[in-house]
Amino acid sequence: MNNQTDEMPDVDRVSKIWKTIRFEPCDQWSAEARKLEDTMSYTHCNGGVQLHKYKVIGNDDFKWFVQNNKLHQIKFLKNVIKHPDLKNYREDLEITEDKPRISCYNSWDDIYDLPGMLSRIMGQGGAYNNIDQHTAWQTTLNFIEGEFQNRFQDVTLDTINVIPRAEWFYDVIWDYSMVLFDRINCELLFIDITDTD
């Protein structure tokens, strides 16, 4: 079946997506992802970094939106953040609101900009620590290769501007939230970073 030519699911079918979709926590990370986590824990030593990954299990209508790169049309990220299966994510970020609303700062259909973003975060560092630019760049490239096999065009990237009542963050300039969605493996990955002086 070629979903590129199928009709977009109607409103009733879209509402069923959110009744049936599931997010299963994944604890399998590449060594390169663990290295990124360790490095960011150093650069943001008074705050830290959290990585969360979920396998997304949806029906054929959800798959249509994935394959046609139209997840924004079903308000994917805004619905994901309040989904019951992400309870552990909300607890880890100490989100006190039952159904948090988020605003996306930027959204990309690929991750070509991700190396610059993550490298800048580590290179500029947190309140006290940073690493040299070459190490920051290589750590990021290794992460992308280890987690996504350098499939830059198969992964979407969203940066989150605000997660209301997420007490884990220090609400300062060193707060970052990124959401990556691997369309091939149907995996959702969160990177959250904070620090304080």
Sequence and secondary structure as in RCSB ss.txt:
>XXXX:A:sequence
MNNQTDEMPDVDRVSKIWKTIRFEPCDQWSAEARKLEDTMSYTHCNGGVQLHKYKVIGNDDFKWFVQNNKLHQIK
FLKNVIKHPDLKNYREDLEITEDKPRISCYNSWDDIYDLPGMLSRIMGQGGAYNNIDQHTAWQTTLNFIEGEFQN
RFQDVTLDTINVIPRAEWFYDVIWDYSMVLFDRINCELLFIDITDTD
>XXXX:A:secstr
  TTTS    HHHHHHHHHH EEEE     HHHHHHHHHHHHHTTTSEEEEEEEEEE  HHHHHHHHTT GGGGT
HHHHHTT GGGHHHHHHTTB  SS   EEEEEESS TTHHHHHHHHHHH SSS    HHHHHHHHHHHHHHHHTT
 GGGEEEEEEEE TTBTTS  STT EEEEEEETTTTEEEEEEEE   
